[in-house]
Amino acid sequence: MLIIHTKLTPPRPSKRTLHRPRLTQRLLETRDRRLAILQAGTGYGKSTAVAALQQIQQKTPIVWYHLSHEDADPLVFLHHLLAGFAAQLPNLSSAPSARLEEWERNRTAVSHSVVDALNNELAQHLPPDSYLVLDDAHHLNQSSETLAILDRLISLAPRQLHFILTTRYPLNLPSLVKWRVHGDVLDIGQTELAFTAVEMRDLFQQQYNLTLTNEQTDLLSQRTEGWPIALPLVWQHLQRDPAAQLPAVLNRVLGSAADLFTYLTQEVLAQQTPEIQQFLRITSVLRTMTPRLCNDLRQAHDSDYILRYLREHALFVVDIGAGHMRYHHLFRDFLQHQLDPAEARAYHERTAVLYQEQGEPEEAIYHLLAASALPEAAQQLAQHGRVLIRAGRLDTLAGWLSHLPPEILADHPPLLVYQGDIARLRSHFEDALDWYQQAERLCRQRNDSRGLGMALRGQARVYIDTVNPSQAETLLQEALRIADGQADRHSYARLLDLLAENMLNLGRFKQAETYQQEARHLRQEGPSAVELPVRMLLRTGRLDEARRLLEEQVTAEKQNPVLRPRAHRETQLLLSLILTFQGEREPAYASALAGTRRGEALQSEFIRFVGINRQGHAWLLLKNETGYEKALHCFQEAIHLSERMAVPRLKVESFWGLTQAYGFRGDLSMAQYTAEQGINIAHTAGDEWVESCVRIALAASYVLAGVYDTAVPMLEQTSTSFHECGDTYGVAVTRLWQCLVWHATQDTTRLTRDLTDLLALAHQHRYGYLFQRATLMGPPDFRALIPLLLFARQAKIETAYVERLLTQMGLPQIELHPGYQLRIQTLGAFQLWRGAEEVPHGDWKRHKARQLFLLLVTEHGRLLEREQLTDRLWPELDPESGERDFKIAYTTLCKVLEPERDRKAPSAFVARDGTRYGLRPEADIWLDTAVFETLIEEGQRRLLNDTPTAQTAAMQAYQQALDLYQGDYLQAYPYEEWCHEERERLRILYLRTAERLARLHAKQDNWEAVIQLSEAILARDACWEQAYRLLMQAHAALGQRPQLLRTYQQCVARLQEELHVSPTAVTQQLYKDLSGQP
């Protein structure tokens, strides 16, 4: 991005500028505010007033940024903003620039991260009372995105940075009303910017060497109303005609018989030499002036001298630094009115030629449009438009094209194609087709084969973007026929890429690969752009390879950005889908969110649509009620968006997701309805692969509901379809659901057959995650598949692979499994879950059955004799009665843990060895106390490595352990002796860990965390003296002397009240040291 440094240079005040203490002092009030806004019309000296502030604040950093219409572009704005701060703050790190480069490359909605990184840097490096001046900020009203960037910058900026915005019109900043309510805005309007009578008198006396009488001053004030630009005009007239009377002069400048333009004509322009007059008229077409440009335009050699003359004589020029000048806006308007329309066109055309020679096509286009040279402008746009589309500058191109009438567009078919490209990339697909079809008709009439190929490719891209391959095929084949033999190898290769992608959408993978190889050969290169190979890999089950390519592409795009929208082919969105297939929920959701934000940044509703769907798929991986609700919201939002785009084909992915969201929670009627909708759309479009994805979601829903008669034929059909598409992953997932049916119906023959296929596919293609975590197409609880692995091990199917899977899951010795994990919470209120299902307290029926279970939990890792158990739970009963009640409680316990278990079958969770009982050590059980202790041990182990990274990891482990401690162990049984010792042991472990973590936070000066942890310790043990000492240190560090005193007094009172002792000498000395007492 080219930085125009003159934009970052404040205007140099004229030597006849009057210092206005009143206005300067008003501006200095910005030091107590977040923001100052100077709003007034042209000629009120807004820039001059702020520039004067810089003269008296020379030691204070003031970043100046003069805006024009192109600065409404977010990229232009951010680049210049960072350049301005970098010039003032040499120590500013590259973090904001790096974030900006990332945003520019990916166009995800991380512009906020650019602003946040900048604010972080400013907080560290910016001196007190620094300023950012945005001159002519009203240009930003053209872009809501840039206004949002500025709004966030102002909202989160460090307090030492103050903003001054000059504007002709009200600014549409979203937070402006809130800031005004909070008193954070200093508003300076036209009235305050106007000269007072005293200032007028001082201006004329100090700068113009003319002394005005009180009557003249009053008259001048009354007639000009303090309008600053009028005052030098009055002075210039009086200077030329000292005998003139002020009333007459004012009549000429402001009177009703002659407006300001008339005065400028007669009294300013007419007073210059013909040479100066001619210079002013000719150069008025320029937006910025340099001596060289003025010389070339005028075909002269004295422009440097004339520009100096204009500045020295205050003839309404603004020096913007680096040899660049511009006219005051009002004066430029006046000068352009002096040009004959034919002259103006000629000078604009001449300027356009100069810019073309300098290689600046955009400036050339501006001047051609200003000259109404529309055919020439159209020719330039036809040549330069593709560059703008590839750069993602759709707004700029659309704005220029809007100046061209239909007959001009009709003479340049590429412009019609560009209009179609703009509409397509903004997801306005019907409009895009209309533009492309207009171009097609014109090109057929003119036998323009090149233009016809462009129009056909454009239409095909619409159908490919909306995954409607049957419509695209005919168009692409004709485009291929037309393009055959063309010299443009790269265009031909791009067409082959489109054909390959369309074959992929049709499920013709071999043909797709043939076209792709031919395209690579034409380019004489290795692998082509990653989007097509990845989609082919995705749809043929080669997920690891696809993921690797996409992750490499994400890295590559940080270096080489893709600024054009790519519909469903966006890297992050493809990666998100693959991650959901592999069960990586958090990264899948992050990629979906990044893709959605990129769609927002590119103003592409199609990309947003795909991104919202991919967010829905990521939510489905939660496999619980919350996930299904979130997913439903996403898919329904996506459907509404597709209806707004009027592309029904897009809904198929949403219906796919809705089928699972409804079906997996048991709503089969809605699942059937949404599946039928999705299958019909996919079938009409000829997309067999996505049709199979919808079908398996429905079949899986019937399996979960136990409606096997409906599920079995549907699964068989889906298996055949995935096989014909060449998708090994789809076949594996279908086999998985078939195996669940055969296992549930005890059909061991079919189970052996299909489980052999499933494990072979999983082993060969590395699909082991299907058994180890929740995946998009897998069951709600992946542990439902563990019984399949145990069956395979027993049947000697892929034995080594099965053993490896079970070992990776932490179940190497397991022999029995009910298809779910037992989750036990004992810290705080007792809770028990069978998989995702919480066991209601009413299921226990007998209180002693629950106590027996909790006793076994307390003694986990040990087998207890039945007599030991009865002595602890039924001490009042004789041995015979105790044994009887034990058997009843044990039977109830086993029924609660495994409701579907055959009574004669052994329990998967409770071991029985003769008369000894206990929890199976190899069982699939999650126990909070075991995890609690494991995390603490991990933290202690981490601390053995004395590095900042290890310390951070230790603190995280400690915090996770403390989070598990929701209350004392089995707090509902405070008087049971069999759990008392364990309760006290765990409580002490909690207190010591909390203290250890508080000390680590104290080393890092995280005093708020120290206070929180210390108070948590004292809530559980009011006599834990070390916690009082930590609290006193924290309050002292935070300067909270009253809290320090109160903490020590509480320590003294509690120790005396409960233990009848005084604080230790260590605590007393610490208090004296911290409080400053002798």
SVG drawing of the C-alpha trace seen along z (x, -y; Angstrom):
<svg xmlns="http://www.w3.org/2000/svg" viewBox="-43 -58 57 125">
<polyline fill="none" stroke="black" stroke-width="0.4" points="0.0,0.0 1.5,-3.3 1.6,-5.8 0.9,-9.4 3.0,-11.2 1.6,-14.6 -1.7,-13.4 0.2,-13.0 1.7,-16.5 -0.2,-19.3 -0.8,-22.5 1.8,-25.2 0.2,-28.3 0.4,-31.4 2.6,-34.1 -0.5,-36.3 -2.3,-33.7 -3.5,-35.3 -2.9,-33.4 -6.3,-33.1 -5.8,-32.3 -9.6,-31.9 -9.9,-29.2 -6.6,-27.5 -7.6,-27.4 -10.9,-25.9 -9.1,-23.2 -6.8,-22.5 -9.9,-21.4 -9.6,-18.2 -7.1,-17.1 -10.0,-16.4 -12.1,-14.7 -11.9,-11.7 -12.8,-13.6 -13.1,-17.1 -15.2,-17.7 -14.9,-20.9 -17.9,-21.1 -18.4,-24.0 -18.8,-24.7 -16.0,-25.6 -13.9,-28.6 -14.2,-28.6 -10.6,-27.8 -11.0,-24.4 -7.6,-23.1 -5.9,-26.4 -7.2,-26.4 -6.0,-22.9 -2.7,-23.5 -2.1,-26.5 -2.5,-24.1 0.5,-22.2 2.6,-25.3 2.2,-25.8 2.3,-22.1 5.6,-21.4 6.8,-18.8 3.5,-16.9 3.1,-14.2 0.3,-15.3 -0.5,-12.8 -2.0,-14.6 -4.0,-12.8 -5.8,-14.8 -8.5,-12.7 -10.0,-12.7 -12.6,-10.5 -10.2,-7.5 -9.4,-7.4 -12.9,-6.0 -11.4,-2.7 -10.6,-0.7 -7.3,0.5 -6.1,-3.0 -7.3,-4.5 -5.5,-1.9 -2.3,-2.0 -2.1,-5.8 -3.1,-5.7 -0.3,-3.3 2.2,-5.3 1.2,-8.5 1.7,-7.0 5.0,-5.2 6.4,-8.6 5.7,-10.1 6.6,-7.0 9.8,-5.3 9.6,-2.6 6.2,-1.4 6.4,2.3 5.4,4.0 2.4,5.8 -0.3,3.5 1.2,3.6 1.5,7.4 -2.2,7.6 -3.0,5.2 -1.1,7.3 -3.0,10.4 -6.3,8.6 -5.3,7.3 -4.3,10.8 -7.3,12.7 -9.9,10.0 -11.4,11.8 -13.0,9.4 -10.0,8.9 -9.8,5.1 -10.7,5.0 -7.5,6.9 -5.5,4.2 -7.2,1.5 -6.7,3.4 -3.0,4.1 -2.5,0.4 -4.2,-0.7 -2.0,1.8 1.1,0.3 -0.1,-3.3 -0.8,-2.5 2.8,-1.5 4.6,-4.2 2.3,-7.3 3.3,-10.3 0.5,-12.1 -1.8,-14.4 -1.1,-13.2 -3.4,-14.0 -4.7,-12.4 -6.1,-14.9 -8.3,-13.6 -8.8,-16.6 -11.9,-16.5 -13.2,-13.4 -16.6,-13.7 -15.2,-11.7 -15.4,-8.6 -19.2,-8.8 -18.9,-7.0 -18.0,-3.7 -19.7,-2.2 -16.8,0.2 -14.2,-2.6 -16.5,-4.5 -16.7,-1.3 -12.9,-1.0 -12.6,-4.7 -15.3,-4.2 -13.5,-1.2 -10.2,-3.1 -11.7,-6.0 -13.6,-3.7 -10.6,-1.7 -7.8,-4.2 -5.6,-4.9 -6.6,-7.9 -3.5,-9.8 -4.6,-9.9 -7.1,-12.6 -8.9,-12.8 -9.6,-16.0 -11.9,-15.6 -12.7,-18.4 -15.7,-17.9 -18.2,-19.8 -21.0,-17.5 -22.2,-15.5 -20.3,-12.3 -22.1,-8.9 -19.9,-7.4 -22.0,-4.6 -20.9,-5.6 -21.0,-9.3 -24.3,-9.8 -23.0,-7.7 -19.8,-9.7 -21.7,-12.9 -24.0,-11.7 -20.9,-10.8 -19.3,-14.2 -16.5,-12.8 -17.0,-15.1 -15.9,-18.6 -18.1,-20.2 -16.8,-23.3 -19.1,-24.6 -19.3,-27.4 -20.2,-30.0 -17.0,-29.4 -14.8,-29.2 -16.1,-32.5 -13.9,-35.6 -15.0,-37.8 -14.9,-41.6 -11.8,-41.8 -10.1,-39.1 -11.0,-40.9 -9.4,-44.1 -6.3,-42.2 -6.0,-40.4 -6.1,-43.7 -3.8,-45.5 -1.2,-42.7 -1.1,-40.9 -2.4,-43.4 -1.0,-46.6 -4.4,-48.3 -6.1,-49.8 -9.8,-49.6 -12.0,-52.0 -14.6,-50.5 -17.3,-51.4 -15.5,-49.7 -14.9,-46.6 -18.5,-46.4 -19.6,-46.8 -17.1,-44.2 -18.3,-41.8 -22.0,-42.4 -21.6,-42.0 -19.1,-39.0 -20.5,-37.3 -16.9,-36.4 -16.6,-34.1 -12.8,-33.7 -12.4,-33.4 -14.0,-36.7 -11.5,-38.7 -8.5,-38.3 -10.6,-39.3 -11.6,-42.5 -7.9,-43.2 -6.8,-42.5 -9.3,-45.0 -8.3,-47.7 -4.6,-47.0 -5.2,-47.7 -7.4,-50.7 -6.5,-52.4 -9.1,-55.1 -11.9,-52.7 -14.6,-52.9 -15.2,-49.7 -19.0,-49.7 -18.4,-49.8 -15.8,-47.1 -18.1,-44.9 -20.9,-45.5 -18.5,-44.2 -17.4,-41.2 -20.7,-40.2 -23.4,-42.4 -26.5,-41.1 -25.5,-42.4 -22.4,-40.3 -21.8,-37.0 -18.5,-35.7 -17.7,-34.1 -18.3,-37.4 -16.0,-39.2 -13.3,-36.6 -13.6,-37.1 -13.4,-40.9 -11.1,-41.6 -8.8,-38.6 -8.5,-36.9 -8.7,-40.1 -5.9,-41.6 -3.4,-38.9 -1.3,-39.0 -2.6,-37.1 0.1,-34.5 -1.1,-33.8 -4.8,-33.8 -4.1,-31.3 -2.2,-29.1 -5.0,-29.2 -7.6,-28.3 -5.7,-25.4 -4.4,-23.8 -7.9,-24.0 -8.5,-20.5 -5.8,-19.0 -6.6,-17.5 -3.0,-17.9 -0.3,-19.9 3.4,-19.5 5.7,-21.7 6.3,-18.8 2.7,-18.0 1.7,-21.6 4.6,-22.1 3.5,-19.0 -0.1,-20.1 0.7,-23.7 3.7,-22.7 5.7,-25.3 8.7,-25.4 7.9,-28.1 5.3,-26.3 7.7,-26.1 8.0,-29.9 4.2,-30.4 3.3,-28.0 5.7,-29.8 4.1,-33.1 0.6,-31.8 1.7,-30.7 3.5,-33.9 0.5,-36.0 -2.0,-33.9 -3.9,-33.1 -5.9,-30.2 -3.4,-27.4 -2.6,-24.8 0.9,-23.5 0.5,-19.8 4.2,-19.1 6.8,-17.1 6.4,-19.6 2.6,-19.0 0.0,-21.7 -3.8,-22.0 -6.2,-24.8 -8.7,-25.6 -11.8,-23.7 -14.0,-26.8 -11.3,-28.5 -10.9,-25.4 -14.7,-25.3 -14.6,-29.0 -11.7,-28.5 -13.3,-25.5 -16.4,-27.8 -14.1,-30.1 -13.3,-27.4 -15.2,-27.0 -16.7,-23.4 -14.6,-22.6 -11.5,-23.9 -12.2,-21.9 -12.6,-18.7 -9.4,-19.4 -7.4,-19.9 -8.9,-16.8 -8.1,-14.7 -4.6,-16.1 -4.2,-15.2 -5.5,-11.7 -2.8,-11.2 -0.1,-12.4 -1.3,-10.0 -1.4,-7.1 2.2,-7.9 3.1,-7.8 1.4,-4.4 -1.4,-5.7 -4.5,-4.3 -6.9,-5.2 -6.1,-8.9 -6.4,-8.7 -9.9,-7.2 -10.9,-9.9 -9.9,-12.6 -11.5,-10.9 -14.8,-10.6 -14.4,-14.3 -13.9,-15.1 -17.0,-13.1 -14.6,-11.1 -16.8,-8.1 -15.6,-5.8 -12.0,-6.4 -12.8,-5.9 -14.6,-2.7 -11.6,-1.5 -9.4,-2.1 -11.8,-0.4 -12.0,2.6 -8.2,2.9 -7.9,2.2 -11.2,3.7 -9.8,7.2 -7.0,5.9 -9.5,4.2 -11.7,7.3 -8.7,9.4 -7.7,6.8 -11.2,7.0 -11.9,3.3 -15.4,3.9 -16.8,0.6 -14.3,-1.5 -15.0,0.4 -18.8,0.3 -18.7,-3.5 -16.8,-4.1 -19.0,-1.8 -22.1,-3.7 -21.0,-6.7 -21.2,-4.9 -24.6,-4.8 -26.0,-1.5 -24.9,-2.3 -21.3,-2.7 -21.4,0.5 -22.8,2.3 -19.8,1.3 -17.5,3.0 -18.7,6.5 -15.9,6.9 -17.6,4.2 -20.8,6.1 -18.9,9.1 -17.3,7.0 -20.8,5.9 -21.7,9.6 -18.5,10.4 -19.3,7.6 -22.9,8.9 -21.7,12.6 -19.0,11.7 -21.6,9.9 -23.8,13.0 -26.4,11.2 -26.6,14.2 -29.7,13.3 -28.3,9.9 -25.0,11.5 -26.7,13.9 -28.5,11.0 -25.3,9.1 -23.5,12.2 -26.4,13.0 -26.4,9.4 -22.7,9.8 -23.4,13.2 -26.1,11.8 -23.9,8.9 -20.9,11.1 -22.9,13.6 -24.2,10.7 -20.6,9.5 -19.0,12.9 -16.7,11.9 -15.5,15.3 -13.2,14.0 -16.0,12.0 -18.5,14.8 -16.1,17.1 -15.9,14.6 -19.7,14.4 -20.2,18.1 -17.5,18.7 -19.2,16.0 -22.6,17.8 -20.9,21.1 -19.2,19.6 -22.6,18.6 -23.8,22.2 -20.5,23.5 -20.6,21.1 -24.1,22.2 -23.1,25.9 -25.6,26.4 -23.4,28.6 -26.1,29.7 -26.7,26.1 -23.0,25.3 -22.0,28.3 -23.5,27.1 -22.1,23.6 -18.6,24.8 -18.6,27.2 -19.5,24.5 -16.9,22.2 -14.3,24.9 -15.2,25.3 -14.9,21.6 -11.6,21.3 -10.0,24.3 -6.9,23.1 -6.7,19.7 -3.3,18.3 -4.2,17.4 -3.0,20.5 -3.8,19.3 -7.4,18.4 -7.8,21.9 -6.3,23.4 -8.7,21.5 -11.6,22.9 -10.3,26.4 -10.2,25.7 -13.9,24.8 -14.7,27.9 -12.8,30.0 -14.7,28.5 -18.0,29.0 -17.1,32.7 -16.3,33.0 -19.7,31.5 -21.3,34.1 -19.4,36.9 -17.3,37.7 -14.0,37.7 -11.9,39.3 -13.0,36.8 -12.3,34.0 -8.8,35.3 -8.2,35.5 -9.2,31.8 -7.1,30.7 -4.0,32.5 -4.5,30.9 -4.8,27.5 -1.5,28.1 0.2,29.1 -0.9,26.0 0.5,23.9 3.7,26.0 3.6,26.1 3.2,28.6 0.0,28.8 -2.5,26.0 -4.4,23.7 -5.3,25.7 -9.1,25.1 -10.0,27.7 -7.6,30.5 -8.8,30.1 -12.5,30.4 -11.6,33.5 -9.7,34.9 -12.6,34.0 -15.2,35.8 -13.0,38.9 -12.3,39.4 -8.6,38.3 -9.1,36.0 -5.6,35.9 -4.2,34.9 -6.8,32.3 -6.3,30.9 -2.6,30.6 -3.0,28.7 -5.5,26.4 -3.4,25.6 -0.4,24.9 -2.7,22.7 -3.8,20.7 -0.1,20.0 0.5,19.2 -2.4,16.8 -0.8,14.8 2.0,14.1 0.0,13.9 -3.5,12.8 -6.5,13.7 -8.7,10.6 -11.6,11.9 -14.4,13.9 -14.3,17.6 -17.8,18.8 -17.8,22.3 -14.1,22.7 -12.8,20.4 -9.8,22.0 -11.1,21.5 -14.5,22.8 -13.2,25.9 -10.9,26.5 -13.7,26.1 -15.8,28.8 -12.9,31.3 -12.2,30.5 -15.8,31.3 -15.5,34.6 -12.4,35.3 -14.1,34.2 -12.0,31.1 -14.7,28.9 -12.9,25.8 -10.6,25.3 -13.5,26.1 -15.6,23.4 -12.7,21.0 -12.2,21.6 -15.9,21.2 -16.0,18.0 -12.9,16.7 -14.6,17.6 -17.8,15.9 -15.9,12.7 -14.1,12.8 -17.5,12.9 -18.6,9.9 -15.4,8.0 -15.8,8.8 -19.6,8.0 -20.2,11.5 -23.5,12.9 -22.7,16.3 -19.5,16.7 -21.4,15.6 -24.0,18.2 -21.4,21.0 -19.7,19.7 -22.9,19.8 -23.6,23.3 -20.1,24.4 -20.6,22.8 -23.8,24.9 -21.8,28.1 -19.3,27.2 -22.1,26.7 -23.4,30.2 -20.2,31.7 -21.3,30.9 -23.9,33.6 -26.1,32.2 -29.2,30.0 -27.2,26.8 -25.3,27.8 -28.5,28.8 -30.2,25.5 -27.2,23.4 -27.0,25.4 -30.7,25.0 -30.3,21.2 -27.3,21.2 -29.0,23.3 -32.2,21.4 -30.3,18.1 -28.5,19.5 -31.8,20.5 -33.2,17.0 -30.0,15.6 -30.3,17.9 -33.9,16.8 -32.7,13.2 -30.1,14.2 -32.9,16.0 -30.8,19.1 -32.8,22.1 -29.9,24.5 -27.9,23.1 -30.2,24.5 -29.1,28.1 -26.2,27.8 -28.6,26.2 -31.1,29.0 -28.3,31.5 -27.4,29.9 -31.1,29.5 -31.7,33.2 -29.1,34.1 -30.1,31.3 -33.7,32.5 -33.1,36.3 -30.4,36.7 -32.7,35.2 -35.5,37.5 -37.7,35.3 -38.0,37.8 -40.9,36.0 -38.9,32.8 -35.8,34.7 -37.7,36.5 -39.1,33.2 -35.7,31.4 -34.0,34.4 -36.5,34.7 -36.0,31.0 -32.3,31.3 -32.3,34.6 -34.7,33.1 -32.5,30.0 -29.3,32.1 -30.9,34.6 -32.1,31.8 -28.7,30.2 -27.0,33.6 -24.9,33.5 -24.9,37.2 -22.3,36.7 -24.1,34.1 -27.4,36.0 -25.7,38.9 -24.6,36.7 -28.2,35.7 -29.4,39.3 -26.9,40.6 -27.9,38.0 -31.5,39.2 -30.6,42.9 -28.5,42.3 -31.5,40.5 -33.6,43.7 -30.8,45.9 -30.7,43.8 -34.5,44.0 -34.3,47.8 -36.4,47.8 -34.1,50.2 -36.4,51.4 -36.4,47.9 -32.7,47.3 -31.3,50.5 -32.4,49.9 -31.5,46.2 -28.0,47.1 -27.5,49.6 -28.5,47.0 -26.2,44.5 -23.3,46.9 -23.8,47.6 -23.9,43.8 -20.7,43.0 -19.0,46.0 -19.9,44.7 -18.7,41.2 -15.4,42.8 -15.7,41.4 -14.1,43.9 -14.9,41.8 -18.6,41.8 -18.5,45.5 -16.7,45.9 -19.3,43.8 -22.1,45.7 -20.5,49.0 -20.2,47.6 -24.0,47.0 -24.7,50.4 -22.5,52.0 -24.4,50.3 -27.7,51.7 -26.2,55.3 -24.8,55.0 -28.1,53.8 -30.0,56.6 -27.3,59.2 -26.8,60.0 -23.2,61.2 -22.8,62.4 -23.5,59.0 -21.6,57.3 -18.5,59.3 -18.8,58.6 -19.3,54.8 -17.0,54.3 -14.2,55.9 -14.8,53.3 -15.1,50.4 -11.8,51.2 -10.0,51.8 -11.1,48.4 -10.3,46.7 -6.9,48.3 -6.0,47.6 -7.2,44.0 -6.4,43.0 -10.1,42.6 -9.4,43.8 -10.9,40.6 -14.3,42.0 -13.9,44.2 -12.2,41.7 -14.2,38.5 -17.4,37.0 -17.4,36.4 -20.0,34.7 -21.4,37.9 -20.8,40.1 -23.1,41.0 -23.9,38.6 -21.6,40.6 -18.6,42.1 -18.2,44.6 -21.2,46.4 -18.6,47.7 -16.3,49.3 -18.5,52.5 -17.8,52.8 -14.0,52.7 -14.4,55.3 -16.3,57.5 -13.6,57.0 -10.9,57.9 -12.7,61.1 -13.4,62.0 -9.7,61.2 -10.6,58.5 -7.7,56.0 -6.6,57.1 -3.4,55.0 -5.2,51.9 -8.0,52.4 -5.6,52.8 -3.9,49.5 -7.2,47.7 -8.2,48.9 -4.8,48.0 -5.0,44.5 -8.4,44.2 -6.9,45.2 -8.8,48.5 -6.1,51.1 -7.4,53.7 -11.1,53.2 -13.2,56.4 -16.7,55.1 -18.3,51.8 -22.0,50.7 -21.4,48.1 -21.1,45.1 -18.7,43.7 -19.7,43.4 -19.1,39.8 -19.1,39.3 -19.1,35.9 -18.3,36.1 -16.8,32.7 -19.9,30.8 -23.3,32.2 -23.1,35.8 -24.1,36.3 -23.9,39.3 -24.1,39.5 -24.4,42.4 -22.8,40.9 -24.6,37.6 -27.6,38.7 -27.7,37.6 -29.1,40.2 -32.1,38.9 -31.9,39.4 -35.2,41.2 -33.6,44.0 -31.7,45.2 -34.9,46.0 -32.9,47.2 -30.8,44.8 -28.4,47.6 -27.8,48.5 -26.4,45.0 -24.3,45.1 -22.9,48.5 -21.9,47.0 -20.3,44.0 -18.4,46.2 -17.0,48.1 -16.1,44.8 -14.4,43.7 -12.4,46.9 -11.8,47.0 -8.7,49.0 -9.5,51.5 -11.6,54.6 -13.5,54.8 -14.9,57.8 -18.7,57.9 -18.4,58.0 -16.4,54.7 -19.1,53.1 -22.0,54.3 -20.1,53.3 -19.8,49.7 -23.2,49.3 -25.4,51.6 -23.5,51.6 -26.8,52.0 -27.8,55.3 -26.8,58.8 -24.6,60.5 -27.5,62.4 -29.7,59.2 -26.8,57.2 -26.0,59.7 -29.6,59.6 -29.8,55.8 -26.4,55.7 -27.6,58.0 -30.7,55.8 -28.6,52.7 -26.0,54.3 -28.7,55.4 -30.2,51.9 -26.7,50.3 -25.9,52.5 -29.4,51.7 -28.8,48.0 -25.3,48.1 -26.4,50.4 -30.1,50.5 -29.8,52.6 -27.4,55.2 -28.6,58.8 -28.8,59.7 -26.6,62.7 -23.9,60.8 -21.0,59.3 -21.0,55.5 -18.8,53.3 -18.2,51.0 -18.3,53.1 -15.9,56.0 -16.9,59.0 -14.3,61.6 -16.0,64.1 -17.1,62.0 -15.0,59.0 -16.4,56.0 -15.0,52.8 -14.9,50.5 -13.2,52.1 -9.8,50.3 -9.9,50.8 -13.5,49.5 -14.4,46.4 -15.1,44.2 -14.5,40.4 -14.1,39.5 -13.7,35.8 -11.4,36.5 -9.1,38.6 -8.8,35.8 -8.5,33.3 -5.4,35.0 -4.0,35.7 -4.1,32.0 -2.4,31.0 0.4,33.6 0.8,32.2 1.2,28.7 3.8,29.9 5.7,31.7 5.6,28.6 7.1,26.5 10.2,28.7 11.1,27.0 11.9,23.5 10.9,21.6 8.1,19.0 6.4,21.4 6.4,24.2 5.2,21.9 2.3,20.8 1.4,24.4 1.5,25.3 -0.8,22.4 -3.3,23.5 -3.3,27.1 -3.8,25.8 -6.6,23.6 -8.3,26.4 -8.0,28.5 -9.5,25.8 -12.4,25.3 -13.3,29.0 -13.6,28.4 -17.3,27.4 -17.6,28.2 -16.3,30.6 -16.2,34.3 -19.7,35.9 -20.9,32.9 -24.4,34.4 -22.9,37.0 -21.2,34.9 -21.5,37.5 -20.6,40.7 -17.3,42.0 -16.5,44.0 -16.0,40.7 -14.7,38.4 -11.0,39.1 -11.2,38.7 -13.1,35.5 -10.5,34.0 -7.6,35.2 -9.1,33.6 -10.0,30.4 -6.4,29.9 -5.2,30.7 -7.5,28.0 -6.4,25.4 -2.7,26.0 -3.1,25.9 -5.1,22.7 -2.4,21.2 0.4,22.4 -1.5,20.8 -2.0,17.6 1.8,17.4 2.5,17.9 0.1,15.1 1.8,12.9 5.1,13.4 3.5,12.0 1.8,9.1 -1.6,10.5 -3.0,9.1 -6.7,9.4 -6.3,13.1 -4.4,13.4 -7.3,11.7 -9.9,14.0 -7.9,17.2 -7.2,16.1 -10.9,15.3 -11.8,18.7 -9.4,20.3 -10.8,18.5 -14.3,19.3 -13.4,23.0 -11.0,22.5 -11.3,19.2 -8.1,20.0 -5.8,20.6 -3.2,17.9 -1.2,17.9 -4.3,16.7 -4.5,13.7 -0.9,12.9 -1.4,13.1 -4.5,10.9 -2.5,8.3 0.2,8.3 -2.3,7.9 -4.1,5.0 -0.8,3.3 0.4,3.7 -2.9,2.2 -2.7,-0.7 -5.8,0.4 -4.7,-0.5 -8.2,-0.2 -8.6,3.3 -5.1,4.2 -6.1,3.1 -9.4,4.9 -7.8,8.2 -5.3,8.2 -8.1,7.5 -10.2,10.4 -7.2,12.7 -6.7,11.8 -10.4,12.2 -10.9,15.5 -7.8,17.1 -8.7,16.0 -12.4,17.0 -11.8,20.5 -8.3,21.6 -7.7,19.2 -4.3,18.2 -2.8,15.0 -1.3,14.7 2.2,16.0 5.2,13.7 5.6,13.9 2.1,12.5 2.5,9.8 5.8,8.6 4.3,8.7 1.5,6.4 3.9,4.0 6.1,3.9 3.1,3.3 1.3,0.8 4.4,-1.2 3.9,-0.7 7.0,-0.5"/>
</svg>
